[in-house]
Amino acid sequence: MTRMQFVSCLAVMGVMSLAGSFIAVFVLQSGPVQAQKASDKVVTSEFQLKDDNGKLRALMKVDDKGQLLFTLLDANEHVRITQSVENDGACAMVVADHKGNPRMSLTSSAKDPGMFTVFDSSGEPGALLAVGEGDFPMLTLNSKTGGVILGMQADGSGVLNMSGMSGEGEKATRESFFSVVGGPKIPTALIVENARGKNNVQLTVDQDSNTILSISENKEMRCFLSSGAGGTTAFQMDNGSGSKVYLQAQESGSALMQLNGGENYVRSMSNKDGSGEFAVIKGKKYAWKATGEK
């Protein structure tokens, strides 16, 4: 299929009042000028409008599939605007450049109630504004090296995502490196990732105002800070080989510090009443323990 055929088939419904102009021209050129009665009809399956050089400038027809097509061409017979209505009610309008490449389109169907697309010079979608199923409006910006998606659901939940290309050639893939999500029924989260999505920083606030800041490496937790979960604040560092540092402040007033080395660790705890404990654990058993009373 040629580019011109592709644009012609993309279809669109639109300025149907222009069709009346072409009908009027057809009638005036077919015979002497005379008044037309309201009941007069012109019935045909195709209208063609040509300029003084014999170039086709406009075409209105019903194709073999019953689809209505309305096409406008420039002086070089390049398709510039195509409109169509399909049998199922889907409609579209496409605007092309002087080479016949699509540059803008406006479409509507049962699945996608409304969609406006802007194409780059190679005919690839560069920007898209759409309202999909569930009245989900979405704005998408796309290029060969990255993209942006902004969307909002009917309940107020939304998402902002930025992406970039990872890898080269045929193995190149688009990876997310920055995103924000949130809404009445889902936690609000800010996520920053590297190109391959293995390392990231994430800040999350849930519906109960619990806050978590985490840092992951190779998709494994390395560091996190949490606050508000049951009145407890916690901090943890993990190098991935079993060595951990863990600090916790509880709503009850107790505080805990623990240094882990696999099954061996040191733990220190103090309570609001002044009591406390210090212990050395080996093989998950007490090797040494000291307690203090208030």
C-alpha positions in Angstrom: 0.0 0.0 0.0 1.4 3.4 -1.0 1.7 6.4 1.4 -1.1 8.1 -0.5 -3.4 5.0 -0.1 -2.5 4.8 3.6 -3.5 8.4 4.1 -6.7 8.0 2.1 -7.7 4.9 4.1 -7.1 6.6 7.5 -10.4 8.4 7.0 -12.3 11.1 8.7 -15.6 12.8 9.2 -15.5 16.5 9.3 -16.4 19.6 7.3 -19.2 18.1 5.4 -20.5 21.5 4.5 -17.7 21.6 2.0 -19.4 18.8 0.1 -22.2 21.1 -0.7 -19.8 23.4 -2.4 -18.6 20.6 -4.7 -22.1 19.5 -5.5 -22.9 23.1 -6.5 -19.9 23.3 -8.8 -20.9 20.0 -10.4 -24.4 21.2 -11.1 -23.3 24.6 -12.4 -20.8 23.0 -14.8 -23.2 20.4 -16.1 -25.5 22.9 -17.9 -26.8 26.5 -18.1 -27.1 28.4 -14.9 -30.6 28.2 -13.6 -32.4 28.3 -10.3 -32.4 25.0 -8.4 -35.4 23.9 -6.6 -35.1 22.6 -3.0 -36.4 19.2 -4.2 -33.7 18.8 -6.9 -31.2 15.9 -6.3 -27.9 14.7 -7.6 -27.3 11.0 -7.0 -23.9 9.5 -7.6 -21.3 7.3 -5.9 -18.4 9.6 -6.7 -17.6 13.3 -7.1 -14.4 14.6 -8.7 -13.2 18.2 -8.8 -10.4 19.1 -11.2 -8.5 22.4 -11.8 -7.9 24.1 -15.1 -4.8 21.8 -15.7 -6.9 18.7 -15.3 -5.4 17.9 -11.9 -7.6 16.1 -9.4 -8.1 18.5 -6.4 -11.0 16.9 -4.5 -12.7 13.5 -4.4 -15.8 12.4 -2.6 -16.9 8.9 -2.9 -18.4 5.8 -1.2 -15.9 2.9 -1.6 -16.6 -0.8 -2.2 -16.9 -1.3 1.6 -19.5 1.3 2.0 -17.1 3.8 3.7 -17.5 7.5 2.9 -14.3 9.2 1.8 -13.7 12.9 1.2 -10.2 13.8 0.0 -8.5 17.1 -0.8 -5.4 17.3 -3.0 -2.9 20.0 -3.8 -1.8 21.1 -7.3 0.6 18.2 -7.6 -2.2 15.7 -6.7 -0.7 14.9 -3.4 -3.3 14.0 -0.8 -3.3 16.8 1.9 -6.6 16.2 3.8 -8.6 13.0 4.0 -11.9 12.5 5.9 -13.8 9.4 6.3 -16.7 7.7 8.1 -16.7 3.9 8.4 -19.7 1.6 8.5 -19.4 1.1 12.3 -19.4 4.9 12.9 -15.7 5.3 13.4 -14.5 8.5 11.8 -11.2 10.3 11.1 -9.5 13.2 9.6 -5.9 13.2 8.4 -3.7 16.2 7.4 -0.6 15.3 5.3 2.4 17.3 4.2 3.5 17.9 0.6 5.1 14.5 0.5 2.0 12.7 1.5 3.3 11.9 5.0 0.6 12.2 7.7 1.2 15.1 10.1 -2.0 15.4 12.1 -5.0 13.2 12.6 -8.3 13.4 14.5 -10.2 10.2 15.1 -13.1 8.8 17.1 -14.4 5.3 17.5 -16.3 3.2 20.1 -13.0 2.1 21.7 -11.3 5.6 21.6 -14.0 8.3 21.8 -11.5 11.0 20.9 -7.9 11.1 19.8 -5.7 13.8 18.3 -2.3 12.8 17.0 0.7 14.9 15.6 3.2 13.0 13.5 6.9 13.7 13.0 8.5 14.1 9.6 9.0 10.3 9.2 5.3 9.7 9.9 5.8 8.4 13.4 3.4 9.6 16.2 5.1 12.4 18.1 2.3 13.7 20.3 -1.1 12.3 21.2 -4.0 13.7 23.1 -6.7 11.1 23.7 -9.7 10.2 25.9 -10.0 6.4 26.2 -12.3 3.9 27.8 -13.5 5.0 31.3 -13.1 8.7 30.3 -9.3 8.4 30.9 -7.7 11.5 29.3 -4.0 11.0 28.3 -1.3 13.2 26.8 1.7 11.4 25.2 4.8 13.0 23.9 7.1 10.6 21.9 10.4 10.7 20.2 13.1 8.3 19.0 15.0 8.8 22.3 12.4 9.3 24.9 8.8 10.0 25.8 6.3 11.5 28.3 2.9 10.2 29.4 0.5 12.2 31.4 -2.9 10.7 32.4 -5.8 11.3 34.7 -8.5 8.9 35.7 -12.1 9.8 36.4 -11.6 9.4 40.2 -8.7 11.9 40.2 -5.9 9.3 40.1 -3.1 10.3 37.8 0.3 9.3 36.4 3.2 11.2 34.9 5.9 9.0 33.3 9.1 9.9 31.5 11.1 7.3 29.6 14.3 7.0 27.5 15.9 4.4 25.2 18.2 1.7 26.7 20.5 -0.3 24.4 21.3 0.2 20.8 20.0 -1.0 17.4 17.4 -3.7 17.3 17.9 -4.5 21.0 17.1 -0.9 22.1 14.1 -0.8 24.5 12.2 2.1 26.1 12.7 2.2 29.9 11.0 4.4 32.5 13.4 6.7 34.4 11.0 9.1 36.2 7.4 8.6 37.2 4.8 10.0 39.6 1.5 8.2 40.5 -1.2 9.0 43.0 -4.8 9.4 43.7 -7.6 8.9 46.2 -7.4 5.1 46.2 -3.7 4.5 45.5 -0.5 5.7 47.3 1.3 8.7 45.9 4.7 7.7 44.7 7.7 9.4 43.1 10.1 7.0 41.4 13.4 7.8 39.8 15.2 5.0 38.0 18.3 4.4 35.9 18.0 3.6 32.2 17.5 -0.1 32.8 15.2 0.2 35.8 17.5 -1.8 38.1 18.4 1.0 40.4 15.8 3.5 41.7 14.9 6.0 44.4 11.2 5.9 45.5 9.3 8.2 47.7 5.8 6.9 48.7 3.0 8.4 50.8 0.0 6.2 51.4 -3.6 7.1 52.4 -2.7 6.8 56.1 0.1 9.4 55.6 2.8 6.7 56.1 5.9 7.9 54.3 8.7 5.6 52.9 11.9 6.7 51.2 13.8 3.8 49.6 16.9 3.2 47.5 17.2 0.0 45.5 20.2 -1.4 43.6 19.7 -4.3 41.1 16.1 -4.3 42.2 17.0 -5.1 45.8 16.5 -2.8 48.8 19.6 -1.0 50.0 18.3 1.8 52.2 14.9 2.9 53.4 13.5 5.4 55.8 9.9 5.1 57.0 7.7 7.2 59.2 4.2 7.1 60.4 3.5 3.4 60.2 1.8 2.8 63.6 3.7 5.7 65.0 7.1 4.0 64.3 10.0 5.6 62.5 12.6 3.2 61.1 15.9 3.5 59.1 17.7 0.6 57.5 20.8 0.1 55.4 21.6 -3.2 53.6 24.7 -3.9 51.5 23.1 -7.0 50.0 25.5 -9.5 51.6 23.7 -9.8 55.0 25.3 -6.7 56.7 22.6 -4.4 57.9 22.1 -1.3 60.1 18.7 -0.9 61.6 17.3 1.9 63.7 13.8 2.1 65.0 11.9 4.6 67.2 8.5 3.3 68.4 5.4 5.1 69.4 5.7 3.5 72.9 8.9 5.4 73.5 11.2 2.4 73.0 14.2 2.7 70.7 16.2 -0.1 68.9 19.5 -0.2 67.2 20.7 -3.4 65.5 23.9 -4.2 63.6 23.6 -7.3 61.6 26.2 -9.6 60.0 24.1 -12.5 58.9 23.1 -14.6 61.8 25.4 -12.6 64.1 24.4 -9.2 65.3 24.6 -6.6 68.1 21.4 -5.2 69.5 20.8 -2.3 71.8 17.3 -1.3 73.1 16.1 1.5 75.5 12.6 1.9 76.8 10.6 4.9 77.9 10.7 3.8 81.5 14.5 3.9 81.5 15.1 0.2 81.2 17.3 -1.1 78.5 19.2 -4.0 77.0 22.5 -4.6 75.1 23.1 -8.0 73.6 25.5 -9.8 71.3 23.9 -12.6 69.2 25.7 -15.4 67.5 23.9 -18.0 65.4 20.6 -16.3 66.4 21.4 -17.1 70.1 22.5 -14.8 72.9 26.3 -14.9 73.3 26.3 -12.0 75.8 23.5 -9.9 77.3 23.3 -7.0 79.7 20.2 -5.3 81.0 19.6 -2.2 82.9 16.7 -1.1 85.0 15.5 2.5 85.6 
